[in-house]
Amino acid sequence: MSWLDKILPPKIKNRGKDGSSNVPEGLWRKCPSCSATVYSTELQQNNQVCPKCNHHNPLSARQRLNLLLDEEGREEVAGNVKPTDPLKFKDSKNIRTV
């Protein structure tokens, strides 16, 4: 036990014995533009736009469709189609994992 562990009260120690923290993963996100730490729920409510600097984070295709289309009356067509690569295109990312 170090001298610092003896001085700090137990409430300030936020790490467990194994060094892990009590904060769940993905609770906070860091803005790539202004480096502000933003609560993930606040970012979702703001449609992935940073409240500090108005930087637009990328949206997934499903999130974009949910923003554009109404809840009732929409119907997914050909939802089971898998991506194919007939030209054997080489890129930095594998098309099957994207």
C-alpha positions as CSV (number, residue, x, y, z in Angstrom):
1,M,0.0,0.0,0.0
2,S,1.4,3.3,-1.0
3,W,1.4,6.5,1.1
4,L,-1.2,8.0,-1.3
5,D,-3.6,5.2,-0.6
6,K,-3.4,5.9,3.1
7,I,-4.1,9.6,2.6
8,L,-7.1,9.4,0.2
9,P,-10.4,8.7,1.8
10,P,-12.4,5.7,0.5
11,K,-15.0,7.9,-1.3
12,I,-12.3,9.3,-3.7
13,K,-11.0,5.9,-4.7
14,N,-13.1,5.1,-7.8
15,R,-11.2,2.0,-9.1
16,G,-11.7,-1.5,-7.9
17,K,-8.9,-3.8,-6.7
18,D,-8.3,-5.1,-10.2
19,G,-7.9,-1.5,-11.6
20,S,-11.3,-1.4,-13.4
21,S,-13.6,1.6,-12.9
22,N,-17.3,1.5,-12.0
23,V,-18.3,3.6,-15.0
24,P,-20.1,1.6,-17.7
25,E,-18.4,1.5,-21.1
26,G,-19.9,3.8,-23.7
27,L,-21.6,6.2,-21.2
28,W,-19.5,9.2,-22.4
29,R,-18.2,10.1,-25.8
30,K,-15.5,12.5,-26.8
31,C,-16.2,15.0,-29.6
32,P,-13.5,14.7,-32.3
33,S,-13.8,18.4,-33.1
34,C,-13.7,20.2,-29.8
35,S,-12.6,17.3,-27.5
36,A,-15.5,17.9,-25.2
37,T,-16.8,14.9,-23.2
38,V,-20.5,14.5,-24.0
39,Y,-23.0,12.2,-22.3
40,S,-24.1,9.6,-24.9
41,T,-27.8,10.0,-24.2
42,E,-27.5,13.8,-24.8
43,L,-25.7,13.1,-28.1
44,Q,-28.5,10.7,-29.2
45,Q,-31.2,13.2,-28.3
46,N,-29.4,15.8,-30.3
47,N,-29.2,13.5,-33.4
48,Q,-25.4,12.9,-33.0
49,V,-24.6,16.7,-33.0
50,C,-22.2,17.9,-30.4
51,P,-24.0,20.5,-28.1
52,K,-20.7,22.4,-27.5
53,C,-19.5,23.0,-31.1
54,N,-22.3,21.7,-33.4
55,H,-20.0,19.0,-34.9
56,H,-22.1,16.4,-36.8
57,N,-21.0,12.9,-35.9
58,P,-21.7,10.2,-38.4
59,L,-25.2,8.5,-38.4
60,S,-25.8,4.9,-39.2
61,A,-28.1,4.1,-42.1
62,R,-30.8,3.0,-39.7
63,Q,-30.6,6.2,-37.6
64,R,-30.8,8.3,-40.8
65,L,-33.9,6.4,-42.0
66,N,-35.5,6.8,-38.5
67,L,-35.0,10.6,-38.8
68,L,-36.4,10.9,-42.3
69,L,-39.4,8.5,-42.3
70,D,-42.5,8.3,-40.2
71,E,-43.1,5.4,-37.8
72,E,-46.4,4.3,-39.3
73,G,-46.7,3.5,-43.0
74,R,-43.1,2.5,-43.6
75,E,-42.3,-1.0,-44.9
76,E,-38.8,-2.4,-45.4
77,V,-38.3,-3.9,-48.9
78,A,-35.7,-6.5,-49.5
79,G,-34.3,-6.3,-46.0
80,N,-32.5,-9.7,-46.3
81,V,-30.3,-8.8,-49.2
82,K,-26.6,-9.3,-48.5
83,P,-23.8,-7.2,-50.0
84,T,-21.9,-8.8,-52.9
85,D,-18.6,-7.8,-54.5
86,P,-18.7,-9.1,-58.1
87,L,-15.7,-6.9,-59.1
88,K,-13.5,-8.1,-56.2
89,F,-12.8,-4.5,-55.2
90,K,-9.9,-3.9,-52.9
91,D,-10.2,-1.2,-50.2
92,S,-8.8,-0.4,-46.8
93,K,-12.0,-1.9,-45.2
94,N,-13.5,-5.2,-46.0
95,I,-16.9,-4.7,-47.6
96,R,-18.5,-7.7,-45.7
97,T,-17.7,-6.1,-42.3
98,V,-19.0,-2.6,-43.1
